[in-house]
């Protein structure tokens, strides 16, 4: 049975609620000033040994987010659009440690954003 985009989001939200952890996503301006911060549920995973290429280290992580929690977040993308996917220059606080967002990728089903994967360093 194929899931609809709404069902995929609801399934991810349920898994994040039960097994995820809180992280704080921040948009900064001027390099240090927090312009916006939102607490989200996330899965935080390290990279597998075979993924440690192109500058990725064991201190880096992949963070899985739901678009549900990102509804109020504006990444500050230079395009001026209200981009919900975190971008390079945003920050994420994980277990009390501030990490730099390197990239965010949205995964869509039938044109609907259903999952966001974020690469963080530090």
C-alpha positions in Angstrom: 0.0 0.0 0.0 1.4 3.4 -1.0 1.2 6.2 1.5 -0.2 9.6 0.6 2.1 12.6 1.4 -0.1 13.4 4.4 0.2 9.9 5.7 4.0 9.9 5.2 4.2 13.1 7.2 2.0 11.8 10.0 4.0 8.6 10.2 7.3 10.6 10.5 5.7 12.9 13.1 4.6 9.9 15.2 8.1 8.3 15.0 9.8 11.6 15.9 7.4 12.1 18.8 8.1 8.7 20.3 11.8 8.1 19.4 13.3 11.5 18.4 15.0 14.1 20.4 14.7 17.9 20.7 17.0 20.1 18.7 17.0 23.9 18.3 17.2 25.2 14.8 18.5 28.8 14.6 18.6 31.4 11.9 21.5 33.8 12.5 22.2 37.3 11.2 25.5 39.1 11.2 27.2 35.8 11.9 26.2 35.6 15.6 22.9 37.1 16.4 20.0 34.6 16.6 17.2 36.1 14.6 14.9 33.1 15.0 15.0 29.8 16.9 12.5 26.9 16.9 12.6 23.7 18.9 11.9 20.6 16.8 11.8 16.8 17.2 14.5 15.1 15.1 16.4 11.9 14.5 20.2 12.7 14.8 22.4 10.1 13.2 26.2 9.8 12.7 27.6 8.8 9.3 28.6 5.3 8.4 32.3 4.7 7.8 31.8 4.5 4.0 30.1 7.9 4.1 33.2 9.6 5.6 34.2 11.3 2.3 34.4 14.8 0.9 35.1 16.4 4.2 32.5 14.5 6.3 34.0 13.4 9.6 32.8 11.3 12.6 31.9 14.6 14.4 29.3 15.4 11.7 25.7 14.3 11.7 22.7 13.8 9.6 19.5 15.2 11.1 16.0 14.1 10.0 13.2 16.6 10.4 9.5 16.7 9.6 8.1 19.6 7.6 5.4 19.9 10.3 7.9 21.5 12.8 9.4 23.7 10.1 6.1 25.4 9.3 7.1 28.5 11.3 10.8 28.5 10.3 12.3 30.9 7.7 15.8 29.8 6.8 16.7 33.3 5.7 17.5 32.2 2.1 18.8 35.1 0.0 16.1 34.5 -2.5 13.6 36.2 -0.2 11.3 33.2 -0.4 10.0 31.7 2.8 12.2 28.7 2.6 11.4 26.0 5.1 14.5 23.8 4.5 17.5 24.8 6.7 20.4 26.2 4.6 24.1 26.7 5.1 24.6 29.5 7.6 21.8 28.3 9.9 22.8 26.6 13.2 21.4 23.7 15.1 21.8 23.0 18.9 22.0 19.3 19.5 22.5 18.0 23.1 23.6 21.5 24.1 26.2 21.8 21.4 25.9 24.3 18.6 26.6 22.9 15.2 26.7 24.5 11.8 24.2 23.6 9.1 26.0 22.7 6.0 23.0 21.8 3.8 19.4 20.9 3.9 17.6 18.7 1.4 13.8 18.4 1.1 12.3 15.1 0.1 9.0 15.4 -1.7 6.2 13.0 -2.6 3.7 14.1 -5.3 5.0 17.7 -5.0 4.6 17.8 -1.2 7.5 18.2 1.2 7.4 15.1 3.4 10.9 15.0 5.0 14.0 17.1 5.4 17.5 15.8 5.8 20.1 18.2 7.2 23.9 17.8 7.3 25.5 19.5 10.3 29.2 19.9 11.2 31.0 20.4 14.5 
